[in-house]
Amino acid sequence: MLAGNITPSPAQLAVIRQIVEWYGERGHQEFYLAGYAGVGKTTIAALAIEEIKHRYKRCKKVITGAYTGKAAHRLRQKGAPDPSTIHAMIYLPKVVEGRLVFELAADGPASSADLIVLDEVSMVNRELAADLRSFGKKILVMGDPGQLPPVAGAGAFTNRNPDAFLTEIHRQAAGSPIIRLATAARLGETIRPGDYGSDVHVAVLTQETQHQVYEPRTQAICGVHRVRWTICQRARRRFGFEGPLPLKGEKLICTRNNREEGLFNGALGVATADAEPEVRPYVNIRVHLEDEPEPRNPLLTHPWQFAQHFDASTRKPERLEKGINEFDWAYAITCHKAQGSEWPHVTIVDDSAAFRRAGQNDAPKWLYTAITRAQTGLTLLLRGA
């Protein structure tokens, strides 16, 4: 994380001092730095780390990471030295009886760190957080309270009030059309159709504009499963795929954490072979996940989510054995599944109205979260504008 020649504002300086003082204390293991998109959380963290290293000579090794490989890659683009996924920090892959399994790495990167810095932590669940904490290291985490609340079981680091909250969008970010749209969404302002930048567009969802959802360069994001099922099956037909199970070359998403296999909810990949039936009702899925150098060995998977695309009444089995994996098609994913990741280009089908309920209006958070998944390119398709 490069701090550059940035002169912090008085409010930012106060946060930097808080972080530095926290590191020197013997008490709290974690510091939760919150802030909206564009406020410069990673820059402030970098400045704080510089000061920590200057003041506390014992702080020699700082490791940085995030829940997903995409978020870790984004940290690398921002100048973080050798960021990794949280899983790579604390788990060790081993081959046991021909299977790749992951165990807590007593001598892994986290064990020798003097400070662990994590971004996009809303998806971290209690088990993963407990494993991180078990190393006894100071942990600086960054999150965005403007986003959707994490799904049940996640949010282990962010389900409390932040230790510091950055709210002022810095001048460079304020010029970004994506940040401008995200801020408007967060504030509940009306977003109108139009061109907001060279690759940032807002349009009404019609038969003439819906083709943008299926462009190979984009990641489609929607809000409800019936929309996702429709998009996925139309995309499959467009790309020449058919049938009830994934075929070689199809875009897939892991939807269940499996620590032993080193799989996490939200990991994306491409099928390297047609799915093969196993002992009923299971199938074997072969997939090359985005963040991994090699394709996986066959993963025993329950196909109930694939079945939902053809029969919406299909339900998750009441009891799913430990070690059984869950995958789904990923031509479109829900905003909840997209949390923690970013893509160069995102196309959003605006389902925010589905999150507007009596007594709780999460529509602004939904749209804000979806928009902030885009790095440089964005197409927002509005309903009934």
N, C-alpha and C positions, 0 to 999 in steps of 0.2 A: 504494500500500500504506500504509494508515493505521496508525501506531504507537499513536495515542491516548495515554491516560494510563497506560500499562502500565509497571510496575516490573519490570525483568528480574530473574530469579534469578541467583545467582552463576555458575551454569553457562552461562546465556544471555549474561551480561555477558562471560564469557571468549570466547564465540564471536563476539560483536560486536567485541571488541578484535582477534581474529584477522582478521576480514574487513577492518577498518579498516587494520591493519598491512599486510595483503596488498596493498591498493590503493596504499599508499605505496611499495611495493617496485618495483624495476625488473625483477625476474625473472619469476615465473610469471604467465602471461596469464590463467589461469582459477582460480577458487575453487569447489570443489564442496561445497555445504552439503547434508548429508543429514538426513533426519528422517522419522519415521512420521507418519501422519495424526493431526492434533490437537496436534502439538507447537508449532505457531506459526512455521513456517519463514518465511512471508511477513512476519509481524510483526517477527521478528528481523532479516530482511533490510532492512525499512523503517527500523528503528532504526539499523542499521549505515550505511545510506545517509545518514541525517540527520547522523551523526557524520562521515562521509567529507566531505560538503559543507561542514561546519563547519571541519574541519581542513585540507582541501585545496581551496583556492579555485579551483584549475583544474578541479575537477569541477562543471561547471555543467549539463550535459545528461545525464540518466539516462533510458534507454529500457527499457521492460519488455515482455516478450512470452512466448509459449509456442508449442509445436509446432502445436497445433490452435486454431481459432477459439473453440471452447467453453472451452478452458483460458484463453485470453486474456480472454474475457468474464468468467470467474470471477475473474481478477485485477482486472478493472474493478470488480466487486462488492466486492472487498476494499480498494478505494481506490487502486489503481495508476492513475497519470495516463496516459490514452491508450495502453493496452497494445495490442499487435498480434500477429499471427502472425509467426514468424521469417521466413517467406517474404516478408511485406510489408516487413520491415526491410531486406532485402538484395537483393531482386529487383525489377526494373522491367518491367511489362507493356508490350509493344509489338505493333503489328499489322504483320505481315510477309506480303505476298502474300495478304491476307485472313485470315490465321491469327493468333490471339493467342499470342504467345510470351513467355517470361520470360528476361531476362538479368540478370547481376549488376549491381546499380546502384552505380556508383562514387561517386555523390553522393546516395545514398539515406539514410534515417534513421540507419543504422549508421555511416555515414561521418563524421557530425558528433557522434556520441555520445562522452561521456567515460567512460561506464560502461554496459554492457549487462547486464540482469538477466533471467534466463530461468527459468521454472517448468515442471514436468512435461517434463523433457528426455529421458526414457528412450527415446523413439522417434526421436531425432535420429540420423541415419546419418552415416557418415564424410564423404560428399560435402558434405552440408549444413553439418556442423561445420567442414570445411575452408574453405568459403566464408565462414562467420562469422569464423573466425580470420584470414582474409586481410585484414580491415580493421585488424588490429593493436590492437584495443581490449581493455580489461580486461573480462572476462566472469564474472559471478557466476551460477552455475547451481544450481538446487535440484532434488533428486530424493528418491525414497522407496525405500530398499533392501528394504523389506518386500514390495514388489510383485514380480510375476513377472520373471524375467530377460528382457531385451528379445530380440526375435527376431534372427536372424543379420543382421549388418550394422548394427543399431541400437545404441544405448547408447554412442555415441562420447564423450560427456561423463562417463558413469557407470560405465565399465568399469574403474575403478580404485578404490582406497580413498578415502573422502571426506576432505576437509581438516578438516571438523568434522561431528559427528554429534549431533543433538538427539534425545533419547529420552523426555524427561519430558512427558507430556500435560498441557496447561494446564487449569486448573479449568473454564473455560467449555466447552471441547471435551469434557471428561470427562462432562458431562451430556448429550451428544448420544447418542441411541440408535444412530445409525449408527456413530459412533466406538466405542461400547461393543461393538457386534457385530463391527466390523472388528478391534478389538484382540483379542477372543476368538478370532476366526478366525486371526489372525497367531500367537497363542500356542498354536494347536492345540487349543483348548478345545471341548467339545461345545456346540453351539448347539441349543436346544430350540424346538419350535413355540410360538408365542405372540404376543401384541401387545406390542411394545416401545416404541411411541409412537403418536401420532395417525395417522401414515401410514407406520409401520414395522412390518411383519408378517412372521412366519416361519410357514410351513405345510408340510405334507407334499404332495408332488406327486402328485395323483390326478386322475381324470377330472373330479371336482367342482371342483378348484382350478386346472386347467391353463388355463382361460379367461383367467386374469389375464395370461398371457403375451401375449395378443393385444389388450390394451387400447390404444387409440390414443395415450393420454397417456404410455405407458411405452416405454423402450428395453429390449428383451429381450437378455440376455447368457447365453451357454451356453459349453461348453468344447470340444465336439467337433463336427466337420462333419456327421456323420449326424443329430445332434440339430438343428443349425442348418437343414439342408435340410428336415427334417420341419416345423419351426416355420414356415419361410418359405413353403412351399407350402400349408400349412393357412391361414396368414394371407392369402395371395393369394386363396384360395377364399372366405374369410370376407368379404374386401373387394371381391369381384366380379371378380378378375383371373384370367386363364388363358392358357396358351400357353407356348412355350419361351423367349420373349424378354420383356424388360420393356416395360410399357405406360405410357402417360401417367398420371401421378399415383402411380407406384410409388416406394417408398423404396429408394434405392440407396447403395452404398458404393464408393468408389474403392479398389482393392487393389494399385495399383502406382504408385510415384513416377514422375513425368514432369516434370522440371525445366523443360523448354521450354514445356510447357503450363501450368505452375504448379499441377500436381496433386500431391497427396501421399497416401500410403497411409493410409487411415482417414477420409478426407473423406467426409461424408455429404451427401446431397442428394435431390431428387425429380425424376423423369423429367418433362420438359415435353412430350414427344411419344412416340409408340410408336417402339421401336427399328426401324431400317430396314436391311435387308440391303444390303451393299456388295459389292465384289469378294470372292468367297469366300476365306477363311471369315469375313471381317470384317463387322461391323455398325456403323452409326452410332448413337451414343447422344447424346441431348440431355438435359441435366441442369442443374438450378439448385442449385448447392452452397450449403449453409447459410451459409457465411461470405462469400458474394459478392453484390453488389447486383443483378447481371443474370445471366440464364441463359447457359450456354455455347453456343457454336457447336457443330455436330456433332463428336463425338469418335470417331475411328476406334478400335474396340474389338474385341478377340478374345473371342468369347462362350463360351469353354471353361468358365468358372465357372458360367454359367447352365445349361450342359448337364449339369454334375455333379449338379444337383438331380434330374435324371431318369435319369441313368446314372452311378452312383458310380464306375464304372471309368474315366470320362473323366479324362485327365491333362493337365497343362499342356504345351503344345508345347515340345519340347526347345530350339528356337530361336525366340524371339519378337523380331521386328524392333524396333529402337529407335524410339520414338515411338508404338508401338501401346499403347493403354490397356487396363486391365483393371478391370471393374466386377462387382458382384454385388448380389443383393437384400440388403436390410438390415433386414428385419423382426426378425431376430435376428442378432447378431454374436458372434464369439468374444471371450473376455476379452482376448486379445492385441490384437485390432483395437480394443477399447474403451480400451486404455491411452492416457493422455494427454488423454482427454476426460471430461466429467462431464455428467450429465443431471439435471433436476429430479426425475424418478422413474425407477427402474430395477427390472426384474423379472429375477431370477437363477434359472436352472435349475441346481441344484447338481451340476455335473459334476466336482467337485474330485477324486473318486476316480480319475478318469482320469489324474491327475497324481501319483499315489502309486505309485512304482516302487521296486524293490529298489535300494538304494544312493542313491536320490534321491527325497525326498518334497517335491514342490512343491505339494501339496494346500493347505496353509495359505496359501501365497503366492497361489495361484489365487483362493481364496475372499476373501482380504483385498483383492486387487486389484479383484475384481468388486464387492465391497461399497462400496469407496471411490469407485466411479464415480457413486454416488448422492449428490445434494446434500441433498435434504430428504425424499424419499419412497423407500421400498424395500419390495419383496416378495421374500422368499427362499423358494424352493420346494425342499425337501429331498427327496432320494431315499431311500425305504425307511426313514424315521425311525420 
